[in-house]
Amino acid sequence: MLNNRLRGIKNMIPHGTKFVLDVGTDHSYLPITLIQEEIASYVIASDISVFPLEDANENIRKHGLEECIETRLGDGLQVLNENEYPDLVVIAGVSGEGIVKILQEGYNKLEFDPILVLQAMEDSYSLRKYLLEIGYNFDKEVLISDKKRYYQIIRSIREKGYKNYSKLELEYGPQILKNPTKTLKEFLEKELAKINRVINNVNRSSSKDDEIIDKKNKFVKRYHDLQEVYRNAFSHEKRYH
Ligand SMILES: C[S@@+](CC[C@H](N)C(=O)[O-])C[C@H]1O[C@@H](n2cnc3c(N)ncnc32)[C@H](O)[C@@H]1O
């Protein structure tokens, strides 16, 4: 039932978690698997739109899991009642900006420090930056490839103390870079090739426009910085899997 991306998300959820909220559940494949595999004992599967929730209800019914999975229609963490505090919140398949908005608007629901399992479709940088601002750090991260796309999955927990990360660590994930894999190698090589193509295109232009030169310098700097990240992750002494 789960594709690689959703399997990666599932693997971030500790066995024995009592109460999970899956925001933007869509088909509810994740909650169904969490109950079937006894990873969680109770899940609220929510969505802001009616049609995905109808799908979710149908799938939950088909598996006879209505007692363990409750669906709710609504925006982000607002679906939780006053005294409801999940142990773990999943927000996946939404933009980084969308996830930040959900966390900002439902900030009071983070009072008891739920574990957050997050997967932004883009802009993981802004998401990590916001998590640090609210005292969350990156406990575990994984980069998954699925049908030629790459997805960063972040498990975040509240931790005391100031954490300092570089811009590229916030973009690519400090834990992902610390534990290099074949997928990361492929991904960074593609990112480097993409930047190189932009630099070559700018080089071909005969414009002496300051704006174009400035753009090229920014891309050249980004290329060198990312190349250093790549070398650090894949220096010969380090093994990766
Ligand atoms: C691309 S689907 C992802 C489904 C599933 N979470 C996954 O990762 O496969 C995004 C879902 O999030 C829902 N959604 C978007 N913004 C939301 C919000 N603020 N609150 C609740 N659901 C939201 C959409 O209606 C949609 O069903």
The ligand as an ORCA input file, in Angstrom:
! r2SCAN-3c Opt
* xyz 0 1
  C      -0.327     15.649     -1.656
  S      -1.444     15.197     -0.437
  C      -0.398     14.264      0.658
  C      -1.138     13.124      1.309
  C      -0.339     12.355      2.328
  N      -0.063     13.142      3.511
  C       0.954     11.860      1.721
  O       2.016     12.325      2.143
  O       0.894     11.015      0.820
  C      -1.698     16.658      0.501
  C      -2.993     16.628      1.296
  O      -2.912     17.646      2.305
  C      -4.163     18.289      2.413
  N      -3.903     19.603      3.027
  C      -3.251     20.655      2.495
  N      -3.195     21.675      3.375
  C      -3.811     21.251      4.502
  C      -4.081     21.839      5.762
  N      -3.728     23.094      6.042
  N      -4.731     21.114      6.697
  C      -5.120     19.840      6.427
  N      -4.915     19.236      5.244
  C      -4.260     19.921      4.289
  C      -4.691     18.309      0.978
  O      -6.087     18.445      0.936
  C      -4.210     16.941      0.461
  O      -5.186     15.931      0.643
*
